[in-house]
Amino acid sequence: MSISSLLSLLALVAVLTLVVAMFVGGAVYVLRLRRHGSEAVLAASRKRRELRD
């Protein structure tokens, strides 16, 4: 395999990893919303943001 083939393969793997990560993150968010409800999820997010400041 040439260097350009390896770089192309590496770029493809990186892009696919990002796409999979976005879907996994979305699935985790949807599951949290279903489990706890939107108000609780948003309240926890606000609380976390206040603690960080």
N, CA, C and O atoms as CSV, one atom per row, in Angstrom:
chain,resi,resn,atom,element,x,y,z
A,1,MET,N,N,0.837,-1.186,0.000
A,1,MET,CA,C,0.000,0.000,0.000
A,1,MET,C,C,0.877,1.243,0.000
A,1,MET,O,O,1.908,1.308,0.669
A,2,SER,N,N,0.443,2.200,-0.754
A,2,SER,CA,C,1.204,3.444,-0.807
A,2,SER,C,C,0.791,4.368,0.338
A,2,SER,O,O,-0.211,4.143,1.018
A,3,ILE,N,N,1.579,5.392,0.522
A,3,ILE,CA,C,1.320,6.361,1.586
A,3,ILE,C,C,-0.021,7.058,1.369
A,3,ILE,O,O,-0.774,7.261,2.321
A,4,SER,N,N,-0.323,7.423,0.128
A,4,SER,CA,C,-1.584,8.130,-0.131
A,4,SER,C,C,-2.790,7.238,0.162
A,4,SER,O,O,-3.824,7.729,0.616
A,5,SER,N,N,-2.669,5.948,-0.088
A,5,SER,CA,C,-3.759,5.017,0.238
A,5,SER,C,C,-3.959,4.938,1.746
A,5,SER,O,O,-5.089,4.929,2.234
A,6,LEU,N,N,-2.857,4.882,2.472
A,6,LEU,CA,C,-2.954,4.827,3.927
A,6,LEU,C,C,-3.555,6.107,4.497
A,6,LEU,O,O,-4.369,6.057,5.419
A,7,LEU,N,N,-3.155,7.250,3.950
A,7,LEU,CA,C,-3.711,8.519,4.420
A,7,LEU,C,C,-5.195,8.621,4.096
A,7,LEU,O,O,-5.972,9.128,4.906
A,8,SER,N,N,-5.593,8.149,2.928
A,8,SER,CA,C,-7.008,8.155,2.562
A,8,SER,C,C,-7.807,7.253,3.490
A,8,SER,O,O,-8.900,7.612,3.929
A,9,LEU,N,N,-7.264,6.095,3.784
A,9,LEU,CA,C,-7.933,5.173,4.691
A,9,LEU,C,C,-8.034,5.770,6.091
A,9,LEU,O,O,-9.064,5.635,6.752
A,10,LEU,N,N,-6.985,6.421,6.539
A,10,LEU,CA,C,-6.990,7.061,7.849
A,10,LEU,C,C,-8.024,8.183,7.906
A,10,LEU,O,O,-8.729,8.324,8.905
A,11,ALA,N,N,-8.119,8.979,6.847
A,11,ALA,CA,C,-9.114,10.050,6.795
A,11,ALA,C,C,-10.526,9.477,6.816
A,11,ALA,O,O,-11.403,10.017,7.491
A,12,LEU,N,N,-10.753,8.400,6.091
A,12,LEU,CA,C,-12.067,7.759,6.075
A,12,LEU,C,C,-12.439,7.243,7.460
A,12,LEU,O,O,-13.570,7.425,7.911
A,13,VAL,N,N,-11.502,6.609,8.124
A,13,VAL,CA,C,-11.756,6.098,9.472
A,13,VAL,C,C,-12.058,7.251,10.427
A,13,VAL,O,O,-12.947,7.132,11.271
A,14,ALA,N,N,-11.339,8.357,10.309
A,14,ALA,CA,C,-11.572,9.509,11.179
A,14,ALA,C,C,-12.966,10.082,10.963
A,14,ALA,O,O,-13.658,10.402,11.929
A,15,VAL,N,N,-13.383,10.215,9.718
A,15,VAL,CA,C,-14.709,10.765,9.419
A,15,VAL,C,C,-15.803,9.828,9.915
A,15,VAL,O,O,-16.787,10.278,10.504
A,16,LEU,N,N,-15.640,8.540,9.684
A,16,LEU,CA,C,-16.644,7.579,10.151
A,16,LEU,C,C,-16.727,7.556,11.675
A,16,LEU,O,O,-17.809,7.393,12.238
A,17,THR,N,N,-15.591,7.719,12.336
A,17,THR,CA,C,-15.585,7.767,13.796
A,17,THR,C,C,-16.371,8.969,14.304
A,17,THR,O,O,-17.122,8.856,15.272
A,18,LEU,N,N,-16.202,10.113,13.658
A,18,LEU,CA,C,-16.960,11.301,14.055
A,18,LEU,C,C,-18.454,11.106,13.860
A,18,LEU,O,O,-19.248,11.498,14.715
A,19,VAL,N,N,-18.842,10.507,12.747
A,19,VAL,CA,C,-20.265,10.273,12.480
A,19,VAL,C,C,-20.856,9.329,13.522
A,19,VAL,O,O,-21.944,9.577,14.042
A,20,VAL,N,N,-20.144,8.253,13.826
A,20,VAL,CA,C,-20.620,7.302,14.833
A,20,VAL,C,C,-20.712,7.979,16.198
A,20,VAL,O,O,-21.667,7.742,16.939
A,21,ALA,N,N,-19.744,8.810,16.538
A,21,ALA,CA,C,-19.759,9.511,17.825
A,21,ALA,C,C,-20.962,10.441,17.932
A,21,ALA,O,O,-21.564,10.554,19.000
A,22,MET,N,N,-21.316,11.105,16.839
A,22,MET,CA,C,-22.491,11.983,16.861
A,22,MET,C,C,-23.771,11.183,17.096
A,22,MET,O,O,-24.630,11.601,17.872
A,23,PHE,N,N,-23.901,10.041,16.433
A,23,PHE,CA,C,-25.092,9.220,16.630
A,23,PHE,C,C,-25.160,8.652,18.045
A,23,PHE,O,O,-26.236,8.602,18.641
A,24,VAL,N,N,-24.031,8.230,18.581
A,24,VAL,CA,C,-24.009,7.698,19.945
A,24,VAL,C,C,-24.368,8.800,20.940
A,24,VAL,O,O,-25.142,8.568,21.869
A,25,GLY,N,N,-23.815,9.987,20.752
A,25,GLY,CA,C,-24.152,11.108,21.627
A,25,GLY,C,C,-25.627,11.454,21.568
A,25,GLY,O,O,-26.247,11.727,22.596
A,26,GLY,N,N,-26.189,11.443,20.376
A,26,GLY,CA,C,-27.621,11.708,20.221
A,26,GLY,C,C,-28.463,10.646,20.894
A,26,GLY,O,O,-29.472,10.961,21.525
A,27,ALA,N,N,-28.060,9.393,20.769
A,27,ALA,CA,C,-28.810,8.303,21.401
A,27,ALA,C,C,-28.765,8.419,22.922
A,27,ALA,O,O,-29.772,8.198,23.595
A,28,VAL,N,N,-27.606,8.764,23.460
A,28,VAL,CA,C,-27.481,8.936,24.913
A,28,VAL,C,C,-28.371,10.077,25.387
A,28,VAL,O,O,-29.023,9.963,26.425
A,29,TYR,N,N,-28.404,11.177,24.635
A,29,TYR,CA,C,-29.235,12.319,25.005
A,29,TYR,C,C,-30.713,11.946,24.977
A,29,TYR,O,O,-31.460,12.293,25.892
A,30,VAL,N,N,-31.137,11.239,23.931
A,30,VAL,CA,C,-32.544,10.835,23.828
A,30,VAL,C,C,-32.917,9.891,24.966
A,30,VAL,O,O,-34.005,10.006,25.531
A,31,LEU,N,N,-32.032,8.964,25.307
A,31,LEU,CA,C,-32.316,8.055,26.423
A,31,LEU,C,C,-32.434,8.812,27.744
A,31,LEU,O,O,-33.302,8.509,28.562
A,32,ARG,N,N,-31.560,9.796,27.949
A,32,ARG,CA,C,-31.663,10.607,29.177
A,32,ARG,C,C,-32.969,11.371,29.211
A,32,ARG,O,O,-33.600,11.478,30.262
A,33,LEU,N,N,-33.389,11.912,28.055
A,33,LEU,CA,C,-34.658,12.633,28.010
A,33,LEU,C,C,-35.828,11.717,28.337
A,33,LEU,O,O,-36.739,12.110,29.066
A,34,ARG,N,N,-35.809,10.508,27.807
A,34,ARG,CA,C,-36.909,9.574,28.074
A,34,ARG,C,C,-36.927,9.126,29.528
A,34,ARG,O,O,-37.993,8.965,30.124
A,35,ARG,N,N,-35.739,8.926,30.096
A,35,ARG,CA,C,-35.665,8.447,31.478
A,35,ARG,C,C,-36.066,9.509,32.489
A,35,ARG,O,O,-36.868,9.254,33.388
A,36,HIS,N,N,-35.502,10.702,32.335
A,36,HIS,CA,C,-35.647,11.729,33.369
A,36,HIS,C,C,-36.607,12.849,32.993
A,36,HIS,O,O,-37.041,13.597,33.869
A,37,GLY,N,N,-36.943,12.982,31.736
A,37,GLY,CA,C,-37.801,14.080,31.306
A,37,GLY,C,C,-36.972,15.299,30.946
A,37,GLY,O,O,-35.854,15.479,31.430
A,38,SER,N,N,-37.536,16.122,30.093
A,38,SER,CA,C,-36.767,17.263,29.577
A,38,SER,C,C,-36.455,18.292,30.655
A,38,SER,O,O,-35.375,18.883,30.653
A,39,GLU,N,N,-37.392,18.511,31.576
A,39,GLU,CA,C,-37.155,19.517,32.621
A,39,GLU,C,C,-35.974,19.134,33.509
A,39,GLU,O,O,-35.141,19.981,33.833
A,40,ALA,N,N,-35.900,17.879,33.898
A,40,ALA,CA,C,-34.812,17.433,34.773
A,40,ALA,C,C,-33.470,17.478,34.053
A,40,ALA,O,O,-32.458,17.853,34.646
A,41,VAL,N,N,-33.458,17.098,32.779
A,41,VAL,CA,C,-32.206,17.112,32.016
A,41,VAL,C,C,-31.713,18.541,31.845
A,41,VAL,O,O,-30.525,18.816,32.014
A,42,LEU,N,N,-32.622,19.450,31.511
A,42,LEU,CA,C,-32.218,20.847,31.336
A,42,LEU,C,C,-31.815,21.486,32.661
A,42,LEU,O,O,-30.886,22.293,32.694
A,43,ALA,N,N,-32.493,21.141,33.748
A,43,ALA,CA,C,-32.126,21.680,35.062
A,43,ALA,C,C,-30.731,21.202,35.468
A,43,ALA,O,O,-29.939,21.979,36.002
A,44,ALA,N,N,-30.435,19.939,35.218
A,44,ALA,CA,C,-29.099,19.419,35.540
A,44,ALA,C,C,-28.033,20.105,34.698
A,44,ALA,O,O,-26.930,20.373,35.175
A,45,SER,N,N,-28.368,20.384,33.448
A,45,SER,CA,C,-27.419,21.077,32.576
A,45,SER,C,C,-27.152,22.494,33.074
A,45,SER,O,O,-26.010,22.953,33.090
A,46,ARG,N,N,-28.218,23.180,33.481
A,46,ARG,CA,C,-28.040,24.539,34.020
A,46,ARG,C,C,-27.196,24.511,35.291
A,46,ARG,O,O,-26.316,25.351,35.478
A,47,LYS,N,N,-27.469,23.543,36.161
A,47,LYS,CA,C,-26.723,23.430,37.413
A,47,LYS,C,C,-25.243,23.171,37.135
A,47,LYS,O,O,-24.375,23.778,37.762
A,48,ARG,N,N,-24.960,22.275,36.202
A,48,ARG,CA,C,-23.578,21.956,35.851
A,48,ARG,C,C,-22.868,23.181,35.289
A,48,ARG,O,O,-21.697,23.420,35.586
A,49,ARG,N,N,-23.578,23.951,34.480
A,49,ARG,CA,C,-22.982,25.148,33.886
A,49,ARG,C,C,-22.692,26.189,34.960
A,49,ARG,O,O,-21.670,26.872,34.897
A,50,GLU,N,N,-23.585,26.318,35.950
A,50,GLU,CA,C,-23.359,27.276,37.035
A,50,GLU,C,C,-22.162,26.871,37.888
A,50,GLU,O,O,-21.390,27.725,38.322
A,51,LEU,N,N,-22.005,25.570,38.127
A,51,LEU,CA,C,-20.879,25.101,38.937
A,51,LEU,C,C,-19.549,25.340,38.245
A,51,LEU,O,O,-18.530,25.554,38.902
A,52,ARG,N,N,-19.557,25.304,36.921
A,52,ARG,CA,C,-18.322,25.473,36.166
A,52,ARG,C,C,-17.862,26.925,36.150
A,52,ARG,O,O,-16.662,27.186,36.063
A,53,ASP,N,N,-18.774,27.857,36.229
A,53,ASP,CA,C,-18.404,29.287,36.153
A,53,ASP,C,C,-17.673,29.777,37.358
A,53,ASP,O,O,-17.306,30.950,37.424
